[in-house]
């Protein structure tokens, strides 16, 4: 039993040793807000919003709050579905 406990303890502390340190100020806890036209997810580092247009999620800019810059995502897809290696058209949903 002591051997198993030692192995588990080594695994737990070993994994934390490989954690990646965030290079800036700690981003903090994420907050989610949802209203009838927008879904937003934000912490102290990033803020992402999606507009709800015709029952479709349309991404907005992705601001890097700490870096004081942003990426325009309004023409990108949130996700897409592939089946047999082909992108599926889900407009009918």
N, C-alpha and C positions, 0 to 999 in steps of 0.2 A: 504494500500500500504506500509506503514511504517513497518507493522508487517511482510509482505512477504520479504521486503528488509532485515530486521533484521534476519529472518530465513535463507535466502540465505547467508548472510554474516557469520552467525554462522556456517553453513555447510562448507563453503569454508575455513574458518580459522580452523575449527575443523578437517577437513581432513588433512590439512598441519601439524597439531600437531601430527598426527599419522605417519608421514613420517619416514622411516628408514634411519638413518645416516650411510653412508658408513664408515667402520672402518679404512680406510687408507687415503692416499692422494686422493683428489678428482680426479676421473678418467677422467674428461674432456669430450670433444665432440668426438663422434665416427667418424671415417673416413672410407669410403668404396672405395676400388679400384678394378677394374675389367679389366682384360686383356684376351687374347685368351686362356690362360692356367690356370689362377688362379683368384679366388675371395677372397678378404681379407676384414675383418672388424676389426678395431683396435681403441682403445682409450689408455689412459695412464696406464690402469690397465691390460687389456687383449688384445690379438691379436689372431684372428681365421682366418685360411685360408682354402680354399677348392680348390683342384686341379680338373680340368675338364679333365676326362679321358674317352674316348669313350662315350661322351655325358652324363656322370654320374658325379655327385659331390662326390668327395672323401675327407673327412675331413683330415686335417693335424694335427699336434700337437696343443694343446691349451695352449700357454704360459701365465703364470701369471707373468706379467712384474714386478709388485711391489713385489711379493713374491719370485721372482727369481726361479720359478719352472715351470713345464709343465705337461700336461696330454696327453698321446698318444691316439689319436682318429682315427688313420688311418684305423683301422679295424671295426669301429663302423658305424652305419647308420645315415644319416642325418635325415631321417624320413621314415616312412613306412605307407602304407594305409591299414586300416582294414575295412572289410565289413562283417556284420553278425558275428562279433567276430573272424574273421579269417584274418590273414595277407595275402594280395594279392600279387601275383608275378607280378611285373611290368616290367620284363626284356623284354617283347615283345614291349614296347614303344620305 
